Structures are given as C-alpha cells and as structure tokens.
Amino acid sequence: MLIVRFRAGDATRDGALGTPAGADRLLRGDRVEVRVEGVGSLKNPVVKL
C-alpha cells in the first residue's frame, strides 16, 4: 500500500505531482482510498482508465 500525505494548502490533480517513488500505475480492479482526518474516508474501485 502506498500512502501519500497532503498538508493544508497542497493542490493536486491527475498527474500534477507525478508518480511517487514506488508507486505503480492504477489498474482496473485496484482500490483507491482517500482519508481526511476528522472528516472520513472515500473508497472507490478503478473500473476504467
């Protein structure tokens, strides 16, 4: 599992920050989770690239 931490003021969009070291490309069937402390999490499967 790859964890990328963002801090207040960070901005990102697809490809804006590049691919972190050790990260592979997303593949169909992968799951992406976004977790915001104090807010909750959102989990989605990759279904199409």
Wavefront OBJ file of the C-alpha trace (Angstrom):
o trace
v 0.000 0.000 0.000
v 1.268 3.449 -0.912
v 0.381 6.342 1.373
v 0.802 9.911 0.168
v 0.178 12.590 2.795
v -1.048 16.019 1.857
v -0.902 19.087 4.051
v -3.142 22.136 4.182
v -2.552 24.211 1.063
v -1.383 21.296 -1.109
v -3.062 21.155 -4.510
v -3.208 18.187 -6.832
v -4.891 16.975 -9.962
v -4.318 13.894 -12.078
v -0.640 13.877 -12.969
v 0.175 17.235 -11.354
v 2.566 15.825 -8.781
v 3.902 12.981 -10.900
v 4.076 9.428 -9.610
v 5.598 8.955 -6.143
v 8.609 6.633 -5.902
v 7.495 3.025 -5.525
v 4.042 3.643 -6.973
v 2.717 1.654 -9.891
v 0.114 2.806 -12.372
v -3.506 2.284 -11.401
v -5.041 -0.822 -12.893
v -8.639 -1.938 -13.304
v -9.665 -3.637 -10.056
v -7.355 -1.536 -7.837
v -8.992 0.322 -4.961
v -8.253 3.979 -4.217
v -8.903 5.344 -0.727
v -8.860 8.993 0.277
v -8.939 9.653 4.007
v -9.312 13.080 5.607
v -8.639 13.159 9.320
v -11.684 14.342 11.218
v -13.891 14.029 8.116
v -13.886 10.401 6.958
v -12.800 8.293 4.018
v -13.900 7.550 0.482
v -13.037 4.217 -1.188
v -13.535 3.589 -4.900
v -12.553 0.774 -7.253
v -10.783 1.568 -10.507
v -13.172 0.403 -13.235
v -11.884 2.163 -16.357
v -8.753 4.074 -17.286
l 1 2 3 4 5 6 7 8 9 10 11 12 13 14 15 16 17 18 19 20 21 22 23 24 25 26 27 28 29 30 31 32 33 34 35 36 37 38 39 40 41 42 43 44 45 46 47 48 49
